[in-house]
Amino acid sequence: MDTQLELKINASAEEVPALSLWQQIKEDWIAHGRDWTKPGFRAVAIQRFGVWRMKIQPKLLRAPFSILYRMLFRKVRNTYGIELPYTVQLGRRVIIEHQGAIVIHGNCLIGDDCIIRQGVTLGNRYLNRPFDAPNLGKRVNVGAGAKIFGNVTIGDGANIGANAVVLCDVPVRATAVGIPAKIINVKRGELD
């Protein structure tokens, strides 16, 4: 019995089977405090639905799901102010803590267990490089009003302070604050 548990813990990401749409939504629901009325949960669930519907083949069968997705995406964007397109590579258990003025670039990569608060923008920095987008590692905590621009990487376990403007990479377990953001603290040791 212990060997099976040990094998599950030591399995790499490639060996872990992909979760179904409903398993992902249930996991997100639990991460959002088991409250389906939270705007953050609704935005994440609709993003997951948008990713799922792209797997439907042929396109003719996908069309009604695409229409539904677009309606739901616009409803969340216009009602709650959360713009989270299906093209974002969203990790597991990502929490959108509060609603309002959250804009996430379609090419962003957001790792597992990240927290994003109100007023956050993850976007491109230069008009001539429209596909540059931030990459957040696992367990990144993004404070209210923070802006992360361009092709930057935020390391695992990093903290981005409220209203910080991040224009360069942030190391693992570091804290970045200010305009433009400066690294003020790097915690040593292993990640949880």
C-alpha positions in Angstrom: 0.0 0.0 0.0 2.8 2.4 0.9 4.6 1.7 -2.4 1.5 2.6 -4.4 1.2 5.9 -2.5 4.9 6.6 -3.0 4.6 5.9 -6.8 1.7 8.4 -7.0 3.6 11.1 -5.2 6.8 10.6 -7.3 4.9 10.5 -10.7 6.1 13.1 -13.1 3.7 15.5 -14.9 3.8 13.4 -18.0 2.6 10.3 -16.1 -0.3 12.0 -14.3 -3.5 11.4 -16.3 -5.2 14.6 -17.5 -8.3 15.6 -15.6 -11.7 15.6 -17.3 -13.6 18.9 -17.6 -15.8 18.0 -14.6 -12.8 17.0 -12.4 -11.1 20.3 -13.2 -14.2 22.3 -12.4 -14.7 20.3 -9.1 -11.1 21.0 -8.1 -11.5 24.7 -8.9 -14.8 24.8 -7.0 -13.1 23.4 -3.9 -10.2 25.9 -4.3 -12.7 28.7 -4.4 -14.2 27.7 -1.1 -17.0 25.5 -2.5 -18.9 28.6 -3.6 -20.2 28.5 -7.2 -21.4 32.1 -7.0 -17.9 33.5 -6.8 -17.1 35.4 -10.0 -13.5 34.0 -10.0 -14.8 30.5 -10.0 -17.2 31.2 -12.8 -14.5 32.8 -14.9 -12.2 29.8 -14.4 -15.0 27.3 -15.1 -15.9 29.1 -18.4 -12.2 29.2 -19.4 -12.0 25.4 -18.8 -15.2 24.9 -20.8 -13.6 27.0 -23.6 -10.5 24.7 -23.7 -12.6 21.6 -23.6 -14.9 22.6 -26.5 -11.8 23.0 -28.7 -11.3 19.3 -28.5 -14.6 18.5 -30.2 -14.2 17.4 -33.8 -15.5 18.1 -36.4 -15.9 21.9 -36.2 -19.6 21.6 -37.1 -20.3 19.8 -33.9 -18.1 22.3 -32.0 -20.1 25.3 -33.3 -22.9 25.4 -30.8 -20.4 25.0 -27.9 -18.4 27.8 -29.3 -21.4 30.1 -29.5 -22.2 29.2 -25.9 -18.6 29.8 -24.8 -18.5 33.2 -26.4 -21.7 34.2 -24.7 -20.5 33.1 -21.3 -17.1 34.7 -21.8 -18.6 38.1 -22.7 -21.1 37.8 -19.7 -18.2 37.2 -17.3 -16.1 40.0 -18.9 -18.9 42.5 -18.9 -20.5 41.6 -15.6 -17.5 40.8 -13.4 -14.7 42.5 -15.2 -12.6 39.3 -15.6 -11.1 38.7 -19.0 -9.7 35.2 -19.1 -9.6 33.7 -22.6 -9.5 30.0 -23.3 -6.1 30.3 -24.9 -4.5 31.0 -21.5 -2.6 27.9 -20.3 -4.2 27.8 -16.9 -2.8 25.5 -14.2 -4.8 23.6 -11.6 -6.5 25.2 -8.6 -5.9 28.8 -9.8 -7.8 31.2 -7.7 -9.2 34.6 -8.9 -9.8 36.1 -5.5 -11.9 39.1 -6.3 -13.7 40.6 -9.3 -13.0 43.7 -11.3 -10.5 44.9 -13.9 -8.6 41.6 -14.3 -7.2 41.3 -17.8 -5.1 38.3 -18.8 -3.3 38.1 -22.2 -4.3 35.1 -24.2 -0.7 33.7 -24.4 -0.1 33.7 -20.7 0.9 30.6 -18.8 -0.3 30.5 -15.2 1.0 27.7 -13.0 -0.8 25.6 -10.4 -2.2 27.1 -7.2 -1.7 30.8 -8.2 -3.8 33.5 -6.7 -4.8 36.6 -8.8 -6.5 39.5 -7.2 -8.6 42.4 -8.5 -7.1 45.0 -10.8 -4.4 42.7 -12.2 -3.2 42.9 -15.7 -1.0 40.3 -17.3 -0.2 41.6 -20.8 2.2 42.5 -23.5 4.6 45.4 -23.2 5.4 46.4 -26.8 2.9 46.9 -29.6 5.3 45.4 -32.1 5.5 42.2 -30.1 1.8 41.3 -29.5 2.4 37.7 -28.5 4.8 38.3 -25.6 3.0 37.4 -22.4 4.0 36.7 -18.8 4.6 33.2 -17.5 3.7 32.6 -13.9 5.2 29.6 -12.0 3.5 27.6 -9.4 2.1 29.2 -6.2 2.6 32.8 -7.4 0.7 35.3 -5.3 -0.2 38.4 -7.4 -1.4 41.4 -5.3 -4.2 43.7 -6.1 -3.6 46.2 -8.9 -0.3 44.6 -10.0 0.7 44.8 -13.6 3.0 42.3 -15.2 4.1 43.2 -18.8 6.0 41.5 -21.5 7.8 38.2 -21.9 8.7 37.9 -18.2 8.9 34.8 -16.0 7.7 34.9 -12.4 9.4 32.0 -10.4 7.6 29.4 -8.3 6.4 30.7 -5.0 7.0 34.4 -5.8 5.0 37.3 -4.4 4.1 40.3 -6.5 3.1 43.3 -4.3 0.0 45.3 -4.7 0.2 47.9 -7.5 3.7 46.7 -8.5 4.6 47.1 -12.2 6.8 44.1 -13.2 8.9 44.5 -16.3 11.6 41.9 -15.7 11.9 38.3 -14.4 11.3 37.6 -10.7 13.3 34.7 -9.2 11.8 31.7 -7.3 10.4 32.6 -3.9 11.2 36.3 -4.3 9.0 39.3 -3.5 8.7 42.2 -6.0 7.2 45.5 -5.1 7.2 49.1 -6.5 7.0 50.9 -9.8 9.0 49.5 -11.6 9.1 46.5 -9.4 12.3 45.7 -7.5 13.2 42.5 -5.7 13.1 43.1 -1.9 13.2 39.6 -0.5 14.3 36.1 -1.7 13.4 33.3 0.6 15.8 30.4 0.8 14.9 26.8 1.2 12.6 24.3 -0.5 9.2 25.0 -1.9 6.3 23.3 -0.2 
